[in-house]
Amino acid sequence: MTDPIKKGFASDNNSGVHPNVLKAFSEVNKGHTVAYGDDPYTEIAVNKFKELLGDVEVFFVFNGTSANVLSIKAATNSFNAVICAGSAHINVDECGAPEKFCGCKLLSVETDDGKLTVEKIKKHMHGFGFEHHSQPKVISITQCTELGTIYSVSEIKNIAEYAHMHDMILHMDGARISNAAAYLNVSLKEMITETGVDILSFGGTKNGMMFGEAVIFFKKELAENFKYIRKQSMQLFSKMRFISAQFNAIFENDLYLKSAKHANEMAKILAERVRDIKEVKLTQKVESNCVFAIIPEKYIQELQEHFSFYVWNHETSEVRWVTSFDTTIEDIDRFCNLLIKVLE
């Protein structure tokens, strides 16, 4: 069993909480304030989102699955369909929650790099007005994708324009949105608001927060009944200030970007270190904090005894290594030294 004290590369969910976030908990844990989001800390957080993204509606929820599912719920009826990549979190890792709570059909598109394109989306763009078919209504993209790749600003804009041309909604799963902004070196407004995204799930947990995500509506009419949807879905946190304080902490002095840049840089260094190891084959571009590689299956268990990481594809022996805001060069050195030793 892996020593729980040692840092691994299984997921940025496995990392701890940034010290600034822990400090924020302490700072707001004084006295009483109004519950359910009518507190000054939540007002500050909402205003920061507006500063970063423009005239938006902001709602906080507990986790990424709820952010994605409730975003889709707000934009659809049960007879609608959602087009997404086959590797998308909503398709693979949310235990059927979108289908269960929204009643929608997911229409998946297989990709080599996790990214949708207009051409790939077109295969599902039929049956409009035909009562026997689920009606496509939402295109959901993930930024960064599940394979660690990143949509360019122009790629997002192309999909948004195509969606709007067909009276559809573009949803973005932004569980690692800060890593994407850090890689592209553009503002959140340039990457999201100005490209035409309609709903964003803004992730914080993978970037140093303890819990909490935000659902952001750019198409504000979609938010009209969201407060009721959130409550009915058991995602309205009474002590909202403890979510809001975390966002305030990561937004202060652009900590969210600094943490993401660090994680990205650690992944880039890890990839460079393993690239020349004979029995390691990188399978995806390293654009975020995720490294995908194929290594001989016979060595995986021994490596996992010392470092946690996931096998992404058992058939091909593809693994995923994820770095975090607290990954260090020493962590990478220890892992690469072990990798070389085991593969020799």
LINUR-V190878 format. One record per pair of residues at least 4 apart in sequence whose C-alpha atoms are under 7 Angstrom apart, sorted by the first residue. I is the first residue (numbers start at 1). GAP is how many residues later the second one is. D is the distance in whole Angstrom. If there is no record, write none. Layout:
I;GAP;D  I;GAP;D
//
This chain:
1;304;6  2;303;5  2;304;6  2;305;6  2;306;7  8;299;5  8;300;5  8;301;7  9;298;7  9;299;6  9;300;5  9;312;5  9;313;5  9;314;6  10;4;7  10;298;5  10;299;4  10;300;6  10;311;6  10;312;6  11;311;5  12;194;5  12;310;6  12;311;6  12;312;5  13;192;7  13;193;5  15;309;7  16;192;7  17;4;7  17;5;7  17;191;5  17;192;5  17;193;6  18;4;7  18;190;5  18;191;7  19;4;6  20;4;6  20;229;6  21;4;6  21;188;6  21;225;5  21;228;6  22;4;7  23;4;6  24;4;6  24;221;6  24;222;6  24;225;6  25;4;6  25;217;6  25;220;7  33;6;6  34;4;6  34;5;5  35;4;7  35;203;5  35;204;5  35;205;7  36;200;7  36;201;6  36;202;4  36;203;6  36;204;5  37;5;6  37;203;5  37;204;7  38;4;7  39;4;6  39;202;7  40;4;6  41;4;6  41;200;6  41;203;6  41;204;6  42;4;6  42;199;6  42;202;5  43;4;6  44;4;6  45;4;6  45;199;6  45;202;6  45;203;6  46;4;6  46;12;6  47;4;6  48;4;6  49;4;6  50;4;5  50;5;6  50;6;6  52;136;6  52;137;6  53;135;6  53;136;5  53;140;6  56;160;7  56;161;6  56;162;5  56;164;7  57;159;6  57;160;5  57;161;7  57;163;6  57;166;7  58;156;7  58;157;6  58;158;5  58;159;7  59;155;6  59;156;5  59;157;7  60;152;7  60;153;6  60;154;4  60;155;6  61;5;7  61;6;6  61;151;6  61;152;5  61;153;6  61;174;5  61;175;7  62;149;6  62;150;4  62;151;6  62;173;6  63;4;6  63;148;6  63;149;5  63;150;6  64;4;6  64;111;7  64;139;7  64;149;6  65;4;6  65;29;6  66;4;6  67;4;6  67;134;5  67;146;7  67;147;7  67;148;6  68;4;6  68;105;6  68;133;6  69;4;6  69;28;7  69;29;5  70;4;6  71;4;7  71;128;7  71;144;7  72;4;6  73;29;5  74;148;6  74;149;7  74;152;6  75;147;6  76;4;6  76;61;7  78;24;6  78;25;4  78;26;5  79;25;6  79;55;5  79;56;6  80;24;5  80;25;7  80;54;5  80;55;4  80;56;6  80;57;6  81;23;5  81;24;5  81;25;6  81;26;7  81;53;6  81;54;5  81;55;4  81;56;6  81;57;7  82;22;7  82;23;6  82;24;5  82;25;6  82;54;6  82;55;6  82;56;5  82;57;6  82;58;7  83;23;6  83;24;5  83;25;6  83;55;6  83;56;5  83;57;6  84;4;6  84;23;6  84;24;5  84;25;6  84;55;6  84;56;5  84;57;6  85;23;5  85;24;5  85;25;6  85;26;7  85;29;6  85;30;7  85;31;6  86;5;6  86;22;5  86;23;5  86;24;5  86;25;7  87;4;7  87;5;6  87;27;6  87;59;6  88;4;6  88;54;7  88;58;6  89;4;5  89;5;6  89;57;7  90;4;5  90;8;7  96;4;6  97;4;6  98;4;5  98;6;7  99;4;5  99;5;5  99;6;6  105;29;7  109;11;7  111;4;6  113;34;6  113;36;7  113;171;7  114;31;6  114;32;6  114;33;6  114;35;7  115;30;7  116;4;6  116;5;7  116;25;7  117;4;6  117;42;7  118;4;6  118;41;6  121;4;7  125;11;7  127;6;6  127;8;7  128;7;6  137;31;5  137;32;6  138;30;6  138;31;5  138;32;6  138;33;7  139;24;7  139;30;6  139;31;5  139;32;6  140;30;6  140;31;5  140;32;6  141;30;6  141;31;5  141;32;6  142;30;6  142;31;5  142;32;6  143;7;6  143;8;7  143;29;7  143;30;6  143;31;5  143;33;6  143;34;6  143;37;6  144;4;6  144;5;6  144;6;5  144;30;7  144;32;6  144;33;6  144;36;6  145;4;5  145;5;6  148;138;7  148;139;6  148;140;6  148;141;7  148;142;5  149;136;6  149;137;7  149;138;6  149;139;7  150;30;6  150;137;6  151;4;6  151;5;6  152;4;6  153;4;6  153;38;5  153;42;7  154;4;6  155;4;6  156;4;6  156;39;6  157;4;6  157;38;4  157;39;6  158;4;6  159;4;6  160;4;6  160;10;6  160;35;7  160;36;5  160;37;6  161;4;6  162;4;7  163;4;6  163;5;5  163;6;6  163;7;6  164;4;5  164;5;7  169;29;6  170;27;5  170;28;5  170;29;7  171;26;6  171;27;6  171;28;5  171;29;6  172;25;7  172;27;6  172;28;5  172;29;6  173;27;6  173;28;5  174;26;7  174;27;5  174;28;5  174;29;6  175;26;7  175;27;6  175;28;4  175;31;7  176;4;7  176;27;6  176;30;7  177;4;6  177;25;7  177;26;7  178;4;6  178;78;6  178;79;6  178;82;6  179;4;6  179;81;5  179;82;7  179;85;7  179;109;6  180;4;6  180;108;7  181;4;6  181;5;6  181;6;7  181;7;6  182;75;6  182;78;6  182;79;5  183;104;7  183;105;7  186;4;6  186;5;7  187;4;6  188;4;6  189;4;5  189;5;6  190;4;5  190;5;7  191;4;6  192;4;7  192;5;6  193;4;6  198;19;6  198;20;5  198;21;5  199;17;6  199;18;5  199;19;6  200;15;6  200;16;5  200;17;7  201;13;6  201;14;5  201;15;6  202;11;6  202;12;5  202;13;6  203;10;5  203;11;7  204;4;7  204;5;5  204;8;6  204;9;6  205;4;5  205;5;6  205;6;5  205;7;6  207;49;7  207;52;7  207;53;7  207;118;7  208;117;7  209;37;6  212;31;6  217;6;6  225;4;6  226;4;6  227;4;6  228;4;6  229;4;6  230;4;6  230;5;5  230;6;6  231;4;6  231;5;5  240;4;6  241;4;6  242;4;7  243;4;7  244;4;6  245;4;6  246;4;6  247;4;6  248;4;6  250;4;7  250;5;5  250;6;5  251;4;6  251;5;6  254;4;6  255;4;6  256;4;6  257;4;6  258;4;6  259;4;6  259;66;5  260;4;6  260;65;6  261;4;6  262;4;6  262;63;6  263;4;6  263;26;5  263;60;5  263;61;5  263;62;5  263;64;7  264;4;6  264;24;5  264;25;4  265;4;6  266;4;6  266;57;6  266;61;7  267;4;6  267;22;5  267;23;6  267;24;6  267;56;6  268;4;6  268;18;6  269;4;6  270;4;6  270;62;6  271;4;6  271;20;6  274;6;7  274;62;7  275;5;7  275;6;7  275;7;7  279;16;6  279;17;7  280;13;6  280;14;6  280;15;5  281;12;5  281;13;5  281;14;7  282;10;6  282;11;4  282;12;6  283;9;6  283;10;5  283;11;7  284;8;6  286;4;7  286;5;6  289;33;6  289;34;5  290;30;7  290;31;6  290;32;5  290;33;7  291;29;6  291;30;5  291;31;6  292;26;7  292;27;6  292;28;5  292;29;6  293;25;5  293;26;5  293;27;7  294;23;6  294;24;4  294;25;6  295;22;6  295;23;7  296;21;7  297;20;6  299;4;6  299;43;7  300;4;6  301;4;6  303;4;6  304;4;5  304;5;7  309;11;6  309;12;6  310;9;6  310;10;6  311;6;7  311;7;6  311;8;4  311;9;6  312;6;5  312;7;5  312;8;6  313;4;6  313;5;5  313;6;7  314;4;7  323;4;6  327;4;6  328;4;7  329;4;6  330;4;6  331;4;6  332;4;6  333;4;6  334;4;6  335;4;6  336;4;6  337;4;6  338;4;6  339;4;6  340;4;6
//
